[in-house]
Amino acid sequence: MGSVSVNNLPEGGLESGTADTAKNKDTRAVFFFDIDNCLYAKSRRVHDHMAALINKYFITHLDMSADEATHLHQKYYKDYGLAIEGLARHHKIAPLDFNREVDDALPLDELLEPHAETRALLQRFDPHKVKLWLFTNAHVTHGRRVVRLLGIDDLFEGITYCDYGQVPLVPKPLPEMFDKAEREAGVRPGGHTPVYFVDDSYLNCRAAYMRGWTNTVHLVERGVPEPEEKASKYQISDLAELLDLFPELLRTDA
């Protein structure tokens, strides 16, 4: 149940045959955590910087005005859950090129820092009861960078990410992405592994809940408009509320 550093974080779960056998014998629950605007607050303004870089990318590479870029960016995000999915699908943009100019170009060192409260919260979960697993629509370089800067990389046992080297892209909320997460995190077929999930995306939470992930939690921060209809059974405004929702996953020695 040991932790791993971000540099050793498995990108696709355990890979060897021996590891697969061990994974199948793992009876722990799995808790999937989204990364961006979930493991850190929106007030860190990562999203604002990302939106500016995405719009710049649209303007530069698609030769359009700022207003057109903003409109198309928002449309692709709404339609696909990921701006780059629309770019790759309709404009033949290489996702890894986009990643270099957007996600990997973010000044994260200036925006993020170790967050003691988030680390303490995650440490309340008992690693003998639950496996903490990252589940992101970002490419692996961005995901690893974020959790390292937050000082929580050693608390997760793996990461399932959107592979920008694979076309077509397979992001949340596509069923194939949830299949991938279950496979890589070692979720046993037939509902034998309790699954938990937290994300700030309505679309992702709705898809997860409809899939049968009944312990899906939609994070809607204070100040963010609440959806007219809940995405899932649970909706919270702060990650700390997870501790009250799921006491069965917590350490008893804390």
C-alpha positions in Angstrom: 0.0 0.0 0.0 3.1 2.2 -0.1 3.1 5.6 -1.8 5.1 6.6 -4.8 6.7 9.8 -5.9 5.3 11.7 -8.9 8.3 10.6 -11.0 7.4 7.0 -10.5 3.7 7.4 -10.7 2.3 4.6 -12.9 0.9 6.0 -16.1 -1.3 3.0 -16.9 -1.6 1.2 -13.7 0.6 -1.9 -13.0 2.0 -3.4 -16.1 3.6 -6.8 -15.6 1.8 -10.1 -15.4 2.7 -10.4 -11.8 1.5 -7.0 -11.1 -1.8 -7.7 -12.8 -2.3 -10.7 -10.6 -1.6 -8.6 -7.5 -4.0 -6.0 -8.8 -6.8 -8.5 -9.2 -6.3 -9.6 -5.6 -6.5 -6.0 -4.3 -9.9 -5.7 -2.5 -9.5 -2.0 -1.6 -11.9 0.6 -2.9 -10.6 3.1 -5.5 -11.1 6.8 -5.2 -10.6 8.7 -8.4 -9.6 12.4 -8.1 -9.8 14.9 -10.9 -6.9 17.3 -10.8 -7.5 20.8 -12.3 -9.9 23.0 -10.3 -10.4 20.0 -8.0 -7.2 19.4 -6.0 -6.6 23.2 -6.0 -9.1 26.1 -5.8 -10.2 28.1 -8.8 -8.9 31.1 -7.0 -5.4 29.9 -8.0 -6.4 31.2 -11.4 -4.8 28.3 -13.4 -8.0 28.1 -15.4 -7.8 31.8 -16.3 -4.2 31.4 -17.5 -5.1 28.3 -19.4 -8.0 30.0 -21.1 -5.8 32.8 -22.2 -3.2 30.5 -23.7 -6.0 28.4 -25.5 -7.5 31.6 -27.0 -4.0 32.7 -28.1 -3.5 29.3 -29.7 -6.8 29.6 -31.6 -5.9 33.1 -32.8 -2.4 32.1 -33.9 -3.0 28.8 -35.5 -6.6 29.2 -36.9 -6.1 32.9 -37.9 -9.2 34.2 -36.2 -10.2 37.2 -34.0 -10.2 37.1 -30.2 -14.0 37.0 -30.1 -14.1 34.1 -32.6 -11.4 32.3 -30.6 -13.3 32.7 -27.3 -16.6 31.5 -28.9 -15.0 28.4 -30.5 -13.0 27.6 -27.4 -16.2 27.6 -25.3 -18.1 25.6 -27.9 -15.5 22.9 -28.1 -15.3 22.7 -24.3 -19.1 22.3 -24.1 -19.3 19.8 -27.0 -16.4 17.6 -26.1 -15.3 18.5 -22.6 -11.9 19.4 -24.0 -10.9 22.2 -26.3 -8.1 20.2 -28.0 -10.6 17.5 -29.0 -12.4 20.0 -31.2 -9.1 21.3 -32.6 -7.9 17.8 -33.4 -11.3 16.7 -34.8 -12.0 19.7 -37.0 -8.7 21.4 -37.7 -6.2 18.5 -37.7 -4.2 20.1 -34.9 -1.6 17.8 -33.3 -2.6 17.5 -29.6 1.0 17.2 -28.4 1.8 20.5 -30.1 -1.2 22.1 -28.4 0.0 20.7 -25.1 3.4 22.2 -25.5 2.0 25.7 -26.2 -0.8 25.6 -23.6 -0.7 23.2 -20.6 3.1 22.8 -20.5 3.5 26.6 -21.0 1.5 27.5 -17.9 3.4 29.4 -15.2 2.4 26.8 -12.6 5.5 27.5 -10.5 4.0 31.0 -9.9 0.4 29.8 -9.4 0.7 26.7 -7.2 2.5 25.8 -4.1 2.3 23.0 -1.5 -1.1 23.1 0.3 -1.0 21.7 3.8 -4.8 21.5 4.1 -5.2 19.4 1.0 -2.3 17.1 2.0 -3.8 16.6 5.5 -7.2 15.8 4.0 -5.8 13.2 1.7 -3.8 11.6 4.5 -7.0 11.0 6.4 -7.9 8.3 3.9 -6.6 4.8 5.0 -4.4 3.3 2.3 -5.3 -0.1 3.6 -9.0 0.6 2.7 -8.8 2.8 -0.4 -6.5 3.4 -3.3 -6.2 7.1 -4.3 -5.9 7.5 -8.1 -5.6 10.6 -10.3 -8.1 10.8 -13.2 -7.5 13.7 -15.6 -8.3 15.0 -19.1 -4.9 16.6 -19.1 -1.8 15.0 -20.6 0.5 13.2 -18.2 3.1 15.9 -18.1 0.6 18.5 -16.8 -1.0 16.2 -14.3 2.3 15.1 -12.7 3.5 18.7 -12.6 0.4 19.9 -10.8 0.4 17.3 -8.0 4.2 17.7 -7.5 3.8 21.5 -7.0 0.9 20.9 -4.6 3.1 18.5 -2.6 0.7 15.6 -2.8 2.3 13.5 -5.5 3.3 10.7 -3.1 -0.2 10.2 -1.9 -1.6 8.7 -5.1 -0.9 5.3 -6.5 -1.3 6.0 -10.1 -2.7 8.3 -12.8 -5.1 7.8 -15.7 -4.8 10.7 -18.2 -5.9 11.7 -21.6 -3.1 10.5 -23.9 -2.5 13.4 -26.3 -0.3 11.1 -28.4 -3.3 9.0 -29.3 -5.7 10.2 -32.0 -8.7 10.3 -31.7 -8.4 11.6 -28.2 -10.4 9.7 -25.5 -11.3 12.2 -22.7 -13.9 12.1 -20.0 -16.9 12.0 -20.3 -16.5 9.3 -23.0 -17.3 5.7 -21.7 -14.0 4.5 -23.1 -12.1 6.9 -20.7 -14.0 5.5 -17.7 -13.2 1.9 -19.0 -9.6 2.9 -19.1 -9.6 4.3 -15.6 -11.2 1.2 -14.2 -8.7 -1.1 -16.0 -5.6 0.9 -15.0 -6.7 1.4 -11.4 -7.5 -2.3 -11.0 -11.3 -2.0 -10.5 -12.5 -5.6 -10.5 -15.4 -6.4 -12.9 -18.9 -7.0 -11.6 -19.0 -4.3 -9.1 -16.7 -6.0 -6.7 -14.5 -2.9 -6.2 -16.2 0.1 -4.5 -15.6 3.1 -6.7 -15.5 6.8 -5.6 -15.0 9.8 -7.8 -14.8 13.6 -7.4 -14.6 16.1 -10.2 -15.6 19.7 -10.8 -17.1 19.0 -14.2 -20.9 18.5 -14.5 -20.5 16.5 -17.6 -18.0 14.1 -16.1 -19.9 13.6 -12.9 -23.1 13.0 -14.8 -21.5 10.4 -17.0 -19.9 8.7 -14.1 -23.1 8.6 -12.1 -25.1 7.2 -15.0 -22.4 4.6 -15.5 -23.1 3.3 -12.1 -20.5 5.1 -10.0 -23.0 5.9 -7.4 -20.4 7.5 -5.1 -19.7 10.3 -7.5 -19.2 13.7 -6.0 -19.6 16.9 -8.0 -17.4 19.7 -6.6 -19.1 23.1 -7.0 -17.0 25.7 -5.2 -18.7 28.6 -3.4 -19.3 31.4 -5.8 -19.8 29.0 -8.8 -23.4 28.8 -10.0 -25.0 25.6 -8.9 -26.6 23.4 -11.6 -30.3 23.4 -11.9 -30.2 19.6 -11.6 -27.6 17.8 -9.6 -25.0 15.9 -11.7 -24.9 13.1 -9.1 -26.2 12.0 -5.7 -23.5 14.1 -3.9 -22.6 17.7 -4.4 -20.0 19.6 -2.2 -18.4 23.0 -2.1 -15.2 22.0 -0.4 -13.1 18.8 -0.7 -13.1 18.6 3.2 -16.7 17.5 2.9 -15.5 14.2 1.5 -14.4 13.2 5.0 -18.0 13.4 6.3 -19.5 11.7 3.2 -17.3 8.6 3.3 -16.1 7.9 6.9 -15.8 4.2 5.9 -12.6 5.1 4.0 -10.8 7.0 6.8 -8.1 6.0 9.2 -9.2 5.1 12.6 -5.9 6.1 14.2 -6.2 9.8 13.2 
